[in-house]
C-alpha cells in the first residue's frame, strides 16, 4: 500500500508541471489526483477556468470513491468492531 501511494505521489505533477513528463503524460492522465490538482492549479497559475469535463471527472471520481467506501463499510461493519 505504501509503495502504491508513493508511486501515485510521484505520478502526480505537484512539484513539476505536467508537460515535463513528455512521453509519460498518459500516466498522469490515469492518476485521478492529477485532475483535482489541475482544478486548483489552472486558476492560480494560468488564470483560466478549468473545463467542465475536468469538473465532471472530479465529481464522478469523488462519488465513486464515496460509493466504494460506503460499500466497504457496509460489508465489513459487523467485523470492524472486533478489529479495533
N, CA, C and O of each residue as an XYZ file, in Angstrom:
336
protein
N       0.822     -1.187      0.000
C       0.000      0.000      0.000
C       0.872      1.259      0.000
O       0.585      2.225     -0.706
N       1.931      1.231      0.797
C       2.819      2.394      0.844
C       3.505      2.622     -0.497
O       3.706      3.763     -0.912
N       3.860      1.541     -1.169
C       4.529      1.659     -2.456
C       3.580      2.257     -3.501
O       3.991      3.081     -4.318
N       2.316      1.841     -3.470
C       1.328      2.392     -4.400
C       1.093      3.877     -4.124
O       0.982      4.668     -5.061
N       1.016      4.258     -2.864
C       0.824      5.669     -2.517
C       2.021      6.505     -2.946
O       1.860      7.630     -3.418
N       3.201      5.966     -2.787
C       4.399      6.695     -3.195
C       4.451      6.824     -4.720
O       4.844      7.865     -5.247
N       4.057      5.772     -5.417
C       4.007      5.838     -6.877
C       3.009      6.873     -7.357
O       3.295      7.622     -8.291
N       1.825      6.927     -6.723
C       0.834      7.943     -7.083
C       1.355      9.342     -6.814
O       1.079     10.267     -7.578
N       2.105      9.507     -5.735
C       2.665     10.820     -5.425
C       3.615     11.275     -6.527
O       3.554     12.425     -6.963
N       4.488     10.385     -6.976
C       5.456     10.775     -8.000
C       4.808     10.930     -9.369
O       5.343     11.641    -10.220
N       3.669     10.283     -9.604
C       2.963     10.456    -10.867
C       2.029     11.661    -10.851
O       1.480     12.034    -11.888
N       1.847     12.267     -9.696
C       1.019     13.466     -9.605
C       1.936     14.669     -9.747
O       2.817     14.881     -8.913
N       1.739     15.454    -10.790
C       2.650     16.592    -11.005
C       2.393     17.726    -10.019
O       1.723     18.707    -10.342
N       2.930     17.576     -8.825
C       2.781     18.593     -7.787
C       3.942     19.572     -7.854
O       3.737     20.785     -7.905
N       5.132     19.055     -7.853
C       6.332     19.886     -7.818
C       6.729     20.335     -9.226
O       7.338     21.393     -9.387
N       6.393     19.551    -10.236
C       6.789     19.834    -11.605
C       5.535     19.968    -12.478
O       4.495     19.401    -12.143
N       5.615     20.696    -13.577
C       4.464     20.791    -14.478
C       4.256     19.489    -15.264
O       5.190     18.712    -15.461
N       3.040     19.275    -15.698
C       2.676     18.041    -16.382
C       3.441     17.863    -17.695
O       3.764     16.734    -18.064
N       3.733     18.937    -18.393
C       4.416     18.810    -19.687
C       5.858     18.316    -19.547
O       6.472     17.948    -20.549
N       6.409     18.297    -18.336
C       7.751     17.745    -18.128
C       7.774     16.225    -18.224
O       8.845     15.629    -18.340
N       6.611     15.593    -18.177
C       6.559     14.137    -18.272
C       6.798     13.645    -19.692
O       7.120     12.473    -19.887
N       6.650     14.507    -20.679
C       6.863     14.228    -22.101
C       6.115     12.986    -22.543
O       4.891     13.036    -22.666
N       6.783     11.892    -22.782
C       6.158     10.677    -23.296
C       5.323      9.926    -22.273
O       4.570      9.021    -22.633
N       5.444     10.286    -21.017
C       4.722      9.591    -19.957
C       3.556     10.407    -19.412
O       3.069     10.134    -18.314
N       3.106     11.399    -20.164
C       1.986     12.230    -19.716
C       0.703     11.421    -19.588
O      -0.199     11.796    -18.838
N       0.619     10.322    -20.313
C      -0.573      9.477    -20.204
C      -0.686      8.853    -18.819
O      -1.790      8.534    -18.378
N       0.433      8.675    -18.128
C       0.378      8.155    -16.761
C      -0.271      9.161    -15.824
O      -1.014      8.782    -14.919
N       0.005     10.427    -16.038
C      -0.625     11.466    -15.220
C      -2.123     11.519    -15.509
O      -2.914     11.814    -14.613
N      -2.518     11.238    -16.748
C      -3.947     11.230    -17.085
C      -4.684     10.091    -16.385
O      -5.877     10.207    -16.102
N      -3.992      9.007    -16.107
C      -4.612      7.873    -15.402
C      -4.720      8.125    -13.897
O      -5.465      7.436    -13.201
N      -3.989      9.095    -13.408
C      -3.973      9.393    -11.985
C      -5.130     10.349    -11.648
O      -5.141     11.482    -12.129
N      -6.096      9.916    -10.835
C      -7.232     10.793    -10.543
C      -6.853     12.029     -9.730
O      -7.565     13.032     -9.788
N      -5.771     11.989     -8.983
C      -5.358     13.147     -8.198
C      -4.893     14.298     -9.087
O      -4.951     15.462     -8.689
N      -4.439     13.969    -10.276
C      -3.976     14.993    -11.213
C      -5.121     15.926    -11.604
O      -4.913     17.132    -11.732
N      -6.321     15.390    -11.794
C      -7.471     16.226    -12.160
C      -7.826     17.184    -11.028
O      -8.137     18.350    -11.275
N      -7.781     16.702     -9.799
C      -8.067     17.570     -8.653
C      -7.012     18.676     -8.533
O      -7.333     19.822     -8.220
N      -5.781     18.323     -8.782
C      -4.706     19.301     -8.716
C      -4.847     20.351     -9.811
O      -4.598     21.532     -9.573
N      -5.240     19.934    -10.998
C      -5.403     20.874    -12.104
C      -6.550     21.848    -11.856
O      -6.489     22.993    -12.303
N      -7.591     21.415    -11.151
C      -8.693     22.322    -10.826
C      -8.192     23.460     -9.933
O      -8.674     24.589    -10.035
N      -7.250     23.171     -9.081
C      -6.672     24.218     -8.229
C      -5.582     25.013     -8.942
O      -5.455     26.222     -8.743
N      -4.810     24.340     -9.761
C      -3.650     24.967    -10.376
C      -4.025     25.915    -11.521
O      -3.447     26.996    -11.623
N      -4.972     25.542    -12.379
C      -5.311     26.366    -13.545
C      -5.718     27.789    -13.185
O      -5.186     28.728    -13.777
N      -6.638     27.993    -12.240
C      -6.995     29.379    -11.925
C      -5.854     30.160    -11.272
O      -5.735     31.368    -11.477
N      -5.026     29.488    -10.500
C      -3.951     30.186     -9.793
C      -2.788     30.556    -10.706
O      -2.264     31.667    -10.626
N      -2.388     29.639    -11.566
C      -1.205     29.873    -12.381
C      -1.557     30.456    -13.750
O      -0.968     31.452    -14.170
N      -2.514     29.841    -14.445
C      -2.835     30.281    -15.805
C      -3.914     31.357    -15.831
O      -4.050     32.067    -16.828
N      -4.674     31.487    -14.766
C      -5.742     32.474    -14.735
C      -6.947     32.095    -15.566
O      -7.731     32.960    -15.957
N      -7.103     30.796    -15.841
C      -8.237     30.322    -16.631
C      -9.124     29.432    -15.772
O      -8.700     28.912    -14.739
N     -10.350     29.273    -16.217
C     -11.290     28.401    -15.524
C     -11.143     26.995    -16.099
O     -11.142     26.833    -17.319
N     -11.020     25.974    -15.248
C     -10.911     24.604    -15.754
C     -12.161     24.204    -16.536
O     -13.238     24.771    -16.349
N     -11.997     23.232    -17.400
C     -13.095     22.804    -18.261
C     -14.173     22.075    -17.459
O     -13.932     21.578    -16.359
N     -15.344     22.030    -18.036
C     -16.466     21.335    -17.397
C     -16.207     19.832    -17.322
O     -16.660     19.164    -16.393
N     -15.477     19.307    -18.301
C     -15.149     17.872    -18.275
C     -14.279     17.527    -17.066
O     -14.448     16.478    -16.446
N     -13.350     18.421    -16.743
C     -12.476     18.174    -15.596
C     -13.280     18.201    -14.300
O     -13.079     17.367    -13.417
N     -14.201     19.176    -14.193
C     -15.067     19.222    -13.018
C     -15.942     17.981    -12.934
O     -16.124     17.416    -11.855
N     -16.488     17.553    -14.078
C     -17.343     16.359    -14.099
C     -16.549     15.126    -13.683
O     -17.051     14.288    -12.935
N     -15.306     15.010    -14.165
C     -14.480     13.875    -13.777
C     -14.226     13.869    -12.275
O     -14.289     12.820    -11.633
N     -13.939     15.046    -11.715
C     -13.681     15.134    -10.273
C     -14.919     14.781     -9.459
O     -14.819     14.114     -8.429
N     -16.079     15.225     -9.916
C     -17.318     14.890     -9.213
C     -17.576     13.386     -9.294
O     -17.927     12.765     -8.291
N     -17.405     12.796    -10.479
C     -17.615     11.355    -10.629
C     -16.591     10.544     -9.838
O     -16.936      9.515     -9.258
N     -15.341     10.992     -9.806
C     -14.320     10.288     -9.023
C     -14.640     10.356     -7.534
O     -14.451      9.377     -6.813
N     -15.123     11.506     -7.072
C     -15.492     11.652     -5.663
C     -16.679     10.769     -5.323
O     -16.676     10.098     -4.291
N     -17.692     10.762     -6.177
C     -18.858      9.910     -5.930
C     -18.486      8.435     -5.989
O     -18.996      7.633     -5.208
N     -17.598      8.075     -6.912
C     -17.143      6.686     -6.994
C     -16.378      6.261     -5.749
O     -16.586      5.162     -5.236
N     -15.496      7.124     -5.264
C     -14.739      6.815     -4.043
C     -15.675      6.723     -2.841
O     -15.510      5.856     -1.982
N     -16.655      7.619     -2.786
C     -17.626      7.572     -1.695
C     -18.439      6.284     -1.754
O     -18.676      5.651     -0.725
N     -18.863      5.899     -2.940
C     -19.620      4.663     -3.095
C     -18.812      3.430     -2.712
O     -19.324      2.522     -2.058
N     -17.554      3.405     -3.122
C     -16.680      2.281     -2.774
C     -16.440      2.218     -1.267
O     -16.462      1.135     -0.681
N     -16.214      3.363     -0.642
C     -16.017      3.398      0.808
C     -17.285      2.975      1.538
O     -17.223      2.241      2.524
N     -18.423      3.436      1.059
C     -19.693      3.079      1.690
C     -19.962      1.585      1.563
O     -20.390      0.949      2.526
N     -19.717      1.020      0.386
C     -19.924     -0.415      0.190
C     -18.986     -1.229      1.074
O     -19.380     -2.262      1.615
N     -17.746     -0.768      1.220
C     -16.781     -1.477      2.063
C     -17.196     -1.416      3.529
O     -17.122     -2.419      4.239
N     -17.627     -0.256      3.978
C     -18.074     -0.117      5.376
C     -19.284     -1.006      5.641
O     -19.349     -1.688      6.664
N     -20.236     -0.998      4.721
C     -21.434     -1.826      4.914
C     -21.088     -3.310      4.929
O     -21.695     -4.083      5.671
N     -20.122     -3.707      4.120
C     -19.755     -5.124      4.062
C     -19.034     -5.592      5.332
O     -19.287     -6.688      5.834
N     -18.143     -4.754      5.838
C     -17.312     -5.159      6.975
C     -17.733     -4.525      8.293
O     -16.979     -4.575      9.266
N     -18.906     -3.939      8.344
C     -19.346     -3.219      9.529
C     -19.411     -4.105     10.773
O     -18.978     -3.691     11.848
N     -19.935     -5.290     10.641
C     -20.101     -6.166     11.807
C     -18.781     -6.737     12.298
O     -18.649     -7.062     13.479
N     -17.800     -6.865     11.406
C     -16.496     -7.398     11.803
C     -15.528     -6.306     12.219
O     -14.514     -6.586     12.859
N     -15.824     -5.082     11.868
C     -14.913     -3.989     12.128
C     -14.667     -3.763     13.620
O     -13.538     -3.488     14.027
N     -15.692     -3.876     14.416
C     -15.561     -3.614     15.840
C     -14.587     -4.578     16.526
O     -13.955     -4.228     17.523
N     -14.474     -5.792     15.983
C     -13.573     -6.782     16.580
C     -12.120     -6.560     16.183
O     -11.218     -7.118     16.808
N     -11.881     -5.756     15.155
C     -10.517     -5.497     14.689
C      -9.949     -4.202     15.268
O      -8.763     -3.921     15.092
N     -10.755     -3.426     15.940
C     -10.273     -2.155     16.506
C      -9.562     -2.348     17.822
O      -9.100     -1.378     18.423
